[in-house]
Amino acid sequence: MANDKPFIVLGQGIAGVSLVWALMKQGVEAERIVWVGQGGDEQTGASWTPVALINPATGPSAKLIPDAEVALSHTYSLIDWFQTSNIWHLSTNNTVLRPAASQDMCAKMKQRFEQDPWPEGWAQWLEPGECAEKFPGVFCAHGALWIHRGGYLPMPSFLAAARQKAADLGVQVEYSAKANITQWLDKGTVICATGAATSGLTVDSALAWPNIGLHRVKGQLMTIRLADFDDSSATEQYPRTAISMKGYLAPTETPGVVAVGSTYEHHFEHTTFDEHGRQKLLTIAKSILPNARFDEESIRGWAAIRVHQPPERLPVITQHSTISGLYAFTGFGSKGLTLAPAAAVRFTQRLLRAR
């Protein structure tokens, strides 16, 4: 290749993982990729949520995302490549259930399900009795959309495995706490997959992306143990699928412990887990599993900032207007696991053609 300068991917969240995978998928040698994490071995950021959903149905009415087959094909290819699929998404239990919260919402969801071009076998509507039989303990008084082509992933384990595999293959994995990215621009093509940190990056003493227009949304999530989990009746009601209804609840890697998310706070004074988030998430958990008893002493809270570009909540994938070799690949909000892999494939294809 005429231009043999390295590709430098800043950010080790889901956007960064997707880019590293996509570059190698396009034939770029691992030795020509530098992957830079912000901070040390203990990573922070929205991608490092305890659990993330692979959910092709968005919004209150469960609207199918555009190009869903392509998007999820790339998502599962990425997971396969990092060799975690045998644990996570091949299980028949790793699905997404979307209960209707009310009779009115049931009607809207059914109408949307009939209108959208769902691929065969991807989803089915469950009437209340069917839902209660398949998912005991879950609120399903008005029925639910059961999404077979979807699921959940424990993100810290997945991202750590991805980072290790990339290093084993020869990717240069580094860490930097500096906001100044000038040193990287001198070495190769720089792609900022840096989420909420993107707006604060600098080149020399000036902001690198002063007009990027990312909207910040605080999200809080918690893990909580189901009380009496060791009791057989409670164990039978432990959810074995991700459940999305005005928030979500999903199993974690620890038996008896579920993750509950997420708040969407457009106005906030701090970026830590707080009592407001705790109470909101408890309400979500109790609405999804109304008969369950939760051990509130076991709560572990988590908070981070997601970003997107308003008003359509789109990601930002762009070349810098004045700095050669600088790109942004960020702003996937809460849909990084569903959308970023496919976007990374398209982006890296264009990038390599341009070089």
Secondary structure, DSSP 4 states (H G I P E B T S, - for coil): ----PPEEEE--SHHHHHHHHHHHHTT--GGGEEEEEESSSS--SGGG-S-EEE-SEETTTTEEPTTHHHHHHHHHHHHHHTT-TTTTTTSTT--EEEE-SSHHHHHHHHHHHHHS-PPTTSEEEE-HHHHHHHSTTS--TT-EEEESS-EEE-HHHHHHHHHHHHHHHT-EEEEE--SB-HHHHTTSEEEE--GGGGGG-EETTEES-TT--PEEEEEEEEEEEETTTTSHHHHHTS--SEEESSSEEEE-SSTTEEEEE---BSS-S-SS--HHHHHHHHHHHHHHSTT--EEEEEEEEEEEEEEEBTTTTB-EEEE-SSSTTEEEEE--TT-HHHHHHHHHHHHHHHHHHH-
